[in-house]
């Protein structure tokens, strides 16, 4: 049964049965994919990753692709998209109650500040205990800068400046993967993307091309390993000074942002849909970063 692979979180399962984006996505898939066994296989072995606007700005995201490939994760669908602030709100709808108002407003502003690259990944590895989404979430690394490690995708994608500058968004489980497809794309667009992904063609070159095109139009000298505060001057080869100033304001605000009503982190059980570790599938131990030791 497809319900067995969507999520292990019973609260999420109940809430998503009433979420219009999830129900739209699942009904579209059921109509187009009458063979439930093949659909279950697809959902187990595919997931998504979003290179957010700050990842484009940091110009380091190419380094995530060798890491993904080393773990059997191949891009099979790529889209260059521009999120609206409303889409940003919807992505974090069920965690908004634990965020400060300032954090939520800044997050919406951040994801709408520039283009993003949506990448649909196929997992070619044998995963016995958890779907592809769980392993990508693990590889992504935590939001907290202090807990990111060198090999986490977020560390590879950009400098550790502020928690909210997390560079990468990934679906936590197949249920989130489906819901987020419907949040980010029209039904026609996400079904076309899924059909493209089902062909299994390696689209790493497409992902790199989309990334390069997006970076070409991003302001330079704003977000890099050598961070320069807005009070210092530097050259920009792009004429869009307003975009540069907008990014400088976002980054300055990010450095002092109070993320959650309880402080830097929140009780995961307090969110509308609890992000409770009890509901996470156990990772396949032979596929994780055993070499870096405890805490990764």
VEXMITI-919481 format. One line per 10 residues: number of its first residue (from 0); their letters; for each residue x, y, z of N, C-alpha, C. Coordinates in steps of 0.05 Angstrom, whole numbers, plus 5000, padded with zeros to 4 digits. Atoms other than C-alpha are relative to their C-alpha. Layout:
REM VEXMITI-919481
NUM = A = X:Y:Z:X:Y:Z:X:Y:Z; ...
REM end
This chain:
REM VEXMITI-919481
0 = XXXXXXXXXX = 5017:4976:5000:5000:5000:5000:5018:5025:5000; 4984:4976:5003:5025:5069:4981:5003:5015:5027; 4999:4986:4974:5009:5096:5051:5024:4992:5016; 4978:5011:4983:5064:5053:5080:5027:5013:4993; 4974:4988:5007:5119:5091:5043:5000:5031:5002; 5002:4971:5001:5093:5163:5047:5013:5013:5024; 4989:4988:4975:5110:5179:5120:4996:4981:5023; 5003:5015:4975:5121:5146:5187:4988:5017:5022; 5010:4982:4981:5093:5207:5222:4969:4999:5000; 5029:5003:5000:5020:5193:5242:4985:5027:4999
10 = XXXXXXXXXX = 5012:4973:5000:5005:5267:5253:5001:5012:4972; 4997:4990:5028:5032:5286:5185:4980:4985:4982; 5018:5015:5016:4992:5230:5154:4971:5010:5002; 5028:4990:4995:4927:5256:5186:4997:5028:4988; 5002:4972:5010:4942:5330:5169:5000:5001:4970; 4997:4999:5029:4962:5316:5097:4975:4989:4986; 5025:5009:5012:4897:5280:5083:4981:5023:4996; 5016:4976:5002:4867:5350:5090:5015:5023:4987; 4983:4979:5012:4923:5389:5057:4994:5001:4970; 5008:5000:5029:4900:5412:4987:5023:4995:4981
20 = XXXXXXXXXX = 4977:5005:5018:4970:5410:4957:5007:4970:5000; 4994:5029:4999:4984:5339:4981:4978:4984:4986; 5022:5016:5012:4915:5313:4961:4999:5004:4970; 4999:4996:5029:4922:5345:4892:5022:4983:4987; 4977:5015:5011:4990:5313:4881:4995:4970:5000; 5004:5028:4998:4970:5244:4905:4978:4991:4981; 5021:5007:5018:4906:5244:4864:5010:5000:4971; 4989:4998:5027:4944:5265:4801:5017:4976:4995; 4983:5023:5004:4994:5209:4811:4984:4974:4998; 5016:5024:5002:4942:5156:4824:4986:4998:4973
30 = XXXXXXXXXX = 5013:5001:5026:4906:5176:4760:5019:4994:4977; 4980:5004:5021:4969:5176:4718:5017:4975:5003; 4982:5022:4994:5003:5117:4751:4984:4977:5012; 5019:5020:4990:4952:5061:4757:5014:4976:5013; 4986:5023:4988:5005:5009:4776:5012:5010:5027; 4992:4990:4974:5012:5021:4851:5028:4990:5008; 4974:5010:4992:5073:4977:4859:5023:5016:4987; 4979:4984:5013:5114:5017:4808:5000:5029:5012; 5001:4974:4988:5089:5082:4840:5014:5000:5027; 4986:5003:4974:5112:5058:4909:5030:4999:4996
40 = XXXXXXXXXX = 4971:5001:5005:5180:5041:4879:5011:5027:4992; 4992:4973:5008:5184:5110:4847:5004:5018:5024; 5000:4983:4977:5168:5145:4912:5022:4992:5020; 4979:5009:4982:5218:5102:4951:5028:5009:4989; 4973:4995:5012:5275:5116:4902:5004:5027:4988; 4997:4973:5010:5263:5189:4884:4994:5020:5022; 5005:4978:4982:5264:5254:4922:5009:5026:4987; 4994:4974:5012:5277:5328:4912:5020:5015:5018; 4981:4982:4987:5329:5380:4930:4996:5027:4987; 5003:4973:5010:5321:5455:4923:5024:5017:5007
50 = XXXXXXXXXX = 4978:4981:4996:5382:5500:4914:4987:5027:5002; 5013:4975:4994:5356:5563:4946:5015:5024:4989; 4986:4977:5011:5372:5634:4924:5027:5006:5011; 4974:4994:4989:5429:5642:4973:5021:4980:4991; 4981:5019:5012:5461:5579:4944:5010:5010:4973; 4992:4989:5025:5460:5612:4876:5020:5023:5004; 4984:4976:4994:5490:5675:4906:5028:4991:5009; 4974:5009:4989:5546:5635:4941:5018:4988:4979; 4985:5011:5023:5568:5603:4875:5019:4976:5008; 4984:5023:4992:5593:5539:4909:4984:4973:4996
60 = XXXXXXXXXX = 5017:5024:5000:5536:5490:4894:5010:4978:4981; 4990:5021:5017:5574:5452:4840:5013:4978:5016; 4985:5020:4984:5611:5417:4896:4981:4979:5013; 5018:5021:4988:5548:5380:4919:4996:4976:4982; 5007:5021:5019:5541:5339:4856:5018:4975:5003; 4984:5024:4995:5602:5293:4867:4992:4986:5026; 5009:5013:4975:5577:5281:4938:4974:4984:4996; 5025:5014:5006:5508:5264:4914:5005:4974:4984; 4994:5023:5017:5536:5217:4861:5014:4978:5016; 4986:5020:4983:5581:5183:4912:4980:4984:5016
70 = XXXXXXXXXX = 5020:5014:4984:5518:5164:4949:4977:4990:4982; 5019:5012:5018:5481:5140:4888:4977:5017:4991; 5022:4981:5006:5438:5202:4878:5006:5015:4974; 4996:4989:5027:5431:5224:4805:4977:5019:4993; 5022:4982:5010:5393:5285:4779:4986:4989:4976; 5015:5010:5023:5338:5261:4733:4978:5020:4992; 5018:4979:5007:5296:5325:4731:5010:5026:5011; 4989:4974:4992:5316:5398:4734:4981:5022:4991; 5016:4977:5007:5276:5463:4736:5012:5025:5013; 4993:4973:4991:5297:5536:4742:4975:5014:5008
80 = XXXXXXXXXX = 5025:4989:4991:5243:5568:4785:5005:5025:5016; 4998:4976:4983:5229:5633:4821:4976:4999:5020; 5021:5003:4980:5191:5624:4886:4988:5027:5007; 5013:4977:4989:5141:5674:4912:5002:4998:5030; 5000:5000:4971:5138:5694:4985:4977:4982:5011; 5022:5017:4992:5071:5657:4989:5008:4971:4998; 4990:5027:5002:5104:5593:4965:5019:4994:5024; 4983:5004:4977:5156:5603:5019:4984:4995:5025; 5017:5004:4977:5102:5609:5071:4988:4972:5000; 5012:5027:5002:5069:5545:5046:5020:4978:5005
90 = XXXXXXXXXX = 4980:5020:4995:5134:5506:5048:5004:4995:5029; 4996:5003:4972:5141:5519:5122:4975:5005:5016; 5026:4995:4988:5067:5524:5138:4997:4986:5027; 5005:5016:4976:5069:5470:5191:5022:5002:5021; 4980:4993:4980:5130:5497:5227:4998:5030:5008; 5002:4971:4996:5108:5570:5227:4993:5008:5029; 5009:4993:4972:5078:5567:5297:5023:5001:5019; 4977:4999:4982:5147:5556:5328:5020:5022:4992; 4982:4979:5009:5181:5612:5288:4992:5027:5011; 5007:4972:4994:5186:5684:5308:4989:5012:4975
100 = XXXXXXXXXX = 5011:4987:5024:5148:5730:5262:5022:5011:4983; 4978:4989:5015:5213:5763:5242:5014:4978:4983; 4987:5022:5014:5243:5695:5222:4983:4992:4975; 5018:5009:5022:5182:5676:5179:5000:5021:4978; 5000:4979:5020:5181:5744:5144:5027:5000:4985; 4974:5000:5012:5256:5741:5131:5003:4975:4982; 4999:5024:5016:5250:5669:5106:4985:5003:4974; 5015:4995:5024:5196:5689:5057:5014:5019:4981; 4985:4981:5016:5237:5748:5033:5024:4987:4987; 4976:5013:5010:5298:5704:5026:4995:4982:4976
110 = XXXXXXXXXX = 5004:5019:5022:5268:5650:4982:4989:5013:4975; 5010:4986:5023:5236:5702:4937:5020:5020:4989; 4981:4979:5008:5300:5744:4930:5015:4994:4974; 4987:5007:5024:5326:5706:4870:4991:4973:4990; 5008:5026:5011:5320:5643:4828:5010:4977:5017; 4992:5025:4988:5324:5572:4855:5002:4979:4979; 4998:5023:5018:5342:5507:4822:4988:4976:5014; 5013:5024:4989:5295:5448:4835:5012:4976:4986; 4988:5024:5011:5328:5380:4826:4986:4976:5010; 5013:5025:4993:5292:5314:4825:5022:4978:4998
120 = XXXXXXXXXX = 4979:5020:4998:5339:5258:4846:4990:4972:5000; 5005:5029:4999:5339:5184:4832:5022:4987:5016; 4981:5014:4982:5371:5139:4884:5006:4973:4988; 4993:5026:5013:5408:5082:4850:5012:4980:5020; 4990:5018:4979:5432:5052:4916:4978:4983:5011; 5019:5018:4987:5398:4995:4952:4994:5010:5028; 5008:4990:4974:5361:5027:5010:4980:4980:5012; 5017:5021:4988:5331:4975:5056:4981:5012:5021; 5016:4991:4977:5305:5016:5115:4987:5027:4998; 5012:4974:5003:5288:5085:5091:5002:5010:4971
130 = XXXXXXXXXX = 5000:4992:5028:5270:5119:5025:5022:5021:4994; 4980:4980:5009:5315:5166:4985:4998:5026:5015; 5004:4975:4986:5285:5226:5020:5015:5001:5027; 4987:5001:4974:5312:5204:5087:5030:5003:4998; 4971:4999:5003:5383:5197:5062:5009:5028:4990; 4993:4972:5009:5383:5265:5025:4997:5019:5024; 5003:4983:4976:5357:5298:5089:5024:4997:5018; 4976:5005:4984:5415:5265:5126:5024:5014:4988; 4977:4989:5014:5466:5287:5074:4999:5031:5001; 5004:4971:5000:5437:5358:5074:5013:5012:5025
140 = XXXXXXXXXX = 4989:4989:4975:5457:5369:5147:4980:5018:5014; 5019:4984:4984:5424:5410:5202:4999:5030:4992; 5002:4971:5005:5400:5482:5199:5021:5015:5017; 4982:4985:4982:5444:5503:5258:5029:4999:4988; 4973:4998:5010:5511:5528:5233:5020:4985:5017; 4982:5013:4982:5546:5501:5294:5001:4970:4998; 5002:5029:5002:5524:5430:5278:5006:4990:4972; 4993:5009:5027:5541:5429:5204:5028:4990:4999; 4973:5011:5003:5600:5386:5185:5010:5005:4971; 4988:4993:5025:5648:5395:5127:4987:4986:4976
150 = XXXXXXXXXX = 5010:5015:5023:5616:5341:5083:4970:5003:4997; 5028:4995:5004:5544:5363:5094:4996:5016:4974; 5006:4985:5024:5512:5389:5030:4999:5030:5005; 5002:4971:4993:5497:5455:5065:5027:5013:5004; 4973:4989:4996:5570:5464:5083:5014:5003:4973; 4988:4999:5026:5591:5449:5012:4988:5023:4983; 5014:4981:5017:5540:5497:4982:5004:5029:5007; 4997:4972:4993:5556:5560:5021:5014:5003:5027; 4986:4995:4975:5594:5592:5079:4981:5001:5024; 5015:5001:4975:5570:5585:5151:4998:5028:5012
160 = XXXXXXXXXX = 5004:4973:4990:5544:5655:5164:4978:5003:5020; 5023:4998:4983:5476:5647:5195:4982:4976:4996; 5016:5024:5001:5427:5591:5210:4980:5001:4977; 5021:4997:5020:5373:5618:5163:5011:4998:4972; 4987:5004:5026:5423:5617:5106:5008:4971:4998; 4995:5029:5000:5417:5542:5097:5004:4988:4972; 4992:5007:5028:5426:5540:5021:4983:4978:4987; 5013:5023:5012:5389:5475:5010:4975:4992:5016; 5025:5012:4988:5318:5451:5023:4996:4973:4988; 5005:5027:5010:5302:5378:5017:4975:4989:5013
170 = XXXXXXXXXX = 5024:5013:4989:5238:5337:5027:5008:4980:5021; 4993:5019:4979:5239:5298:5092:4992:4972:4995; 5010:5026:5006:5199:5240:5066:4983:5001:4975; 5015:5000:5025:5158:5219:5004:4974:5017:5002; 5024:4984:4997:5096:5254:5032:5007:5030:4995; 4991:4972:5004:5134:5321:5034:5008:5004:4971; 4992:4998:5029:5163:5307:4965:4976:5006:4983; 5024:4996:5016:5093:5302:4936:4987:5027:5006; 5013:4975:4993:5064:5361:4974:5015:5024:4988; 4984:4978:5010:5122:5406:4955:4999:5003:4970
180 = XXXXXXXXXX = 5004:4999:5029:5115:5388:4882:4976:5018:4993; 5025:4985:5005:5044:5416:4884:5002:5029:5010; 4996:4972:4991:5066:5478:4923:5016:5016:4980; 4981:4986:5017:5121:5495:4873:4992:5001:4971; 5007:5003:5028:5089:5474:4807:4970:4996:4996; 5028:5007:5008:5022:5471:4772:4999:4970:4996; 5003:5029:5004:4993:5401:4764:5012:4991:4974; 4989:5007:5026:5012:5400:4691:5030:5000:5001; 4971:4997:4999:5083:5423:4706:5013:4978:5016; 4987:5021:4984:5097:5373:4761:4996:4972:4989
190 = XXXXXXXXXX = 5003:5026:5013:5068:5315:4723:5020:4997:4977; 4980:5000:5021:5113:5333:4664:5028:4994:5012; 4974:5004:4987:5172:5335:4712:5003:4971:5009; 4999:5028:4992:5154:5266:4740:5004:4981:4977; 4997:5017:5024:5148:5236:4671:5029:5002:4990; 4972:4996:5008:5216:5265:4654:5018:4984:5018; 4983:5014:4981:5246:5236:4717:4997:4969:4997; 5004:5029:5003:5215:5167:4704:5016:4988:4978; 4983:5010:5022:5257:5161:4641:5027:4992:5010; 4974:5008:4987:5318:5156:4687:5024:5012:4987
200 = XXXXXXXXXX = 4976:4988:5013:5363:5199:4643:5015:5018:5020; 4982:4983:4983:5422:5230:4680:5000:5028:4989; 5002:4972:5008:5411:5305:4678:5018:5018:5016; 4980:4984:4985:5472:5328:4717:5009:5024:4984; 4991:4978:5017:5494:5370:4658:4979:5022:4999; 5022:4981:5000:5425:5403:4656:5000:5016:5026; 4999:4987:4974:5431:5418:4730:5022:5020:5002; 4977:4982:5000:5500:5449:4722:4995:5024:4982; 5006:4978:5018:5476:5490:4663:4980:5019:5012; 5020:4983:4988:5416:5516:4700:5012:5016:5023
210 = XXXXXXXXXX = 4986:4986:4978:5460:5533:4760:5018:5022:4989; 4982:4980:5012:5510:5569:4716:4984:5024:4989; 5017:4978:5011:5455:5610:4682:4989:5017:5023; 5010:4984:4977:5426:5630:4749:5022:5016:5013; 4977:4986:4988:5494:5649:4777:5009:5024:4983; 4992:4979:5018:5508:5692:4716:4986:5026:5007; 5015:4975:4995:5454:5741:4737:4998:5007:5030; 5000:4994:4972:5466:5739:4812:5021:5021:5007; 4980:4980:4992:5501:5798:4846:5026:4987:5010; 4974:5011:4991:5575:5786:4859:5010:5015:5024
220 = XXXXXXXXXX = 4988:4988:4977:5615:5800:4921:4982:5004:5024; 5019:4997:4978:5555:5794:4967:5002:4977:5021; 5000:5023:4982:5559:5724:4996:5023:4981:4991; 4977:5016:5006:5626:5688:4997:5013:4992:5026; 4986:5008:4976:5674:5656:5045:5012:5024:5015; 4990:4975:4988:5704:5725:5057:4977:5019:5000; 5024:4983:4998:5640:5759:5079:5007:5029:5005; 4995:4972:4997:5640:5834:5072:4975:5014:5010; 5024:4986:4990:5591:5874:5115:4991:5022:4982; 5010:4980:5019:5547:5924:5080:5013:5027:5004
230 = XXXXXXXXXX = 4986:4975:4996:5588:5981:5110:5025:5003:4983; 4976:4998:5016:5647:5964:5066:4993:5000:4971; 5006:4998:5028:5651:5978:4992:5015:4979:4984; 4987:5018:5018:5667:5929:4937:4987:5003:4973; 5009:4997:5028:5659:5925:4862:4979:4979:4993; 5019:5019:5011:5600:5893:4827:4999:5004:4970; 5000:4998:5029:5600:5878:4753:4972:5001:4989; 5028:5000:5009:5524:5875:4751:4987:5027:5004; 5012:4974:4998:5482:5936:4739:4977:5001:5021; 5023:5000:4983:5427:5914:4786:5008:5006:5029
240 = XXXXXXXXXX = 4991:4992:4973:5448:5953:4848:4978:4995:5020; 5022:5004:4981:5379:5946:4879:5000:4971:5010; 4999:5028:4992:5386:5870:4879:5023:4995:5020; 4977:5003:4982:5455:5875:4911:4994:5012:5028; 5007:4988:4975:5429:5922:4965:4980:4983:5015; 5020:5017:4988:5370:5877:4978:5013:4975:5013; 4986:5022:4989:5417:5818:4988:5016:5007:5025; 4985:4991:4977:5462:5857:5034:4983:5004:5025; 5019:4996:4978:5402:5876:5077:4991:4973:5011; 5008:5027:4991:5379:5803:5080:5022:4987:5017
250 = XXXXXXXXXX = 4978:5013:4986:5448:5778:5101:5005:5013:5027; 4996:4986:4975:5457:5832:5153:4978:4992:5021; 5022:5008:4982:5388:5815:5182:5003:4971:5009; 4997:5028:4994:5403:5741:5179:5019:4995:5023; 4980:5004:4980:5463:5749:5224:4990:5006:5029; 5011:4993:4974:5420:5778:5281:4972:4988:5004; 5027:5010:4999:5356:5740:5267:4996:4980:5023; 5009:5019:4980:5322:5705:5325:4980:4981:4987; 5015:5018:5017:5294:5643:5292:4974:4991:5013; 5023:5013:4988:5246:5612:5342:4992:5013:5026
260 = XXXXXXXXXX = 5011:4987:4976:5202:5634:5399:5014:4990:5025; 4985:5012:4977:5243:5588:5445:5030:5005:4998; 4972:4994:5002:5310:5614:5421:5012:4990:4973; 4986:5008:5025:5360:5586:5370:4988:4975:4988; 5013:5024:5009:5325:5519:5366:4973:4998:5013; 5026:5004:4988:5256:5494:5382:4995:4971:5007; 5008:5027:4993:5224:5434:5414:4985:4989:4975; 5011:5011:5025:5210:5392:5352:4972:4989:5004; 5027:5010:4995:5147:5365:5385:4979:5023:5000; 5019:4977:4997:5117:5436:5388:4989:5010:4973
270 = XXXXXXXXXX = 5009:4991:5026:5109:5446:5313:4972:4988:4994; 5027:5010:5008:5040:5437:5281:5002:4971:4991; 4993:5028:5006:5069:5374:5250:5027:4995:5013; 4975:5003:4985:5120:5351:5300:5022:4986:4984; 4977:5011:5013:5189:5338:5272:5014:4982:5021; 4991:5017:4978:5198:5281:5322:5017:4978:4989; 4981:5020:5009:5258:5235:5314:4988:4972:5002; 5013:5026:4998:5212:5177:5334:4988:4992:4974; 5014:5006:5025:5180:5183:5266:5018:4999:4976; 4981:5001:5021:5244:5180:5226:5009:4971:4996
280 = XXXXXXXXXX = 4990:5028:5005:5264:5114:5193:5030:4999:5005; 4972:5004:4995:5331:5085:5212:5016:5000:4974; 4984:4999:5024:5385:5101:5162:5016:4974:4996; 4984:5024:5006:5422:5044:5128:5029:5007:5008; 4975:4993:4988:5486:5044:5168:5024:4999:4981; 4978:5003:5018:5531:5023:5110:5000:5022:4979; 5002:4979:5021:5510:5084:5069:5004:5028:5012; 4996:4974:4988:5526:5140:5118:5029:5006:5005; 4973:4991:4996:5588:5178:5137:5013:4989:5025; 4989:5012:4977:5617:5129:5186:5029:5010:5006
290 = XXXXXX = 4972:4993:4996:5687:5156:5176:5004:5026:5016; 4996:4975:4986:5674:5224:5208:4993:4999:5029; 5004:5003:4971:5654:5197:5275:4973:5010:5010; 5026:4992:4988:5597:5212:5323:4994:5029:4996; 5008:4973:5002:5557:5275:5315:4994:5010:4972; 5006:4991:5028:5553:5277:5239:4970:4998:4995
REM end
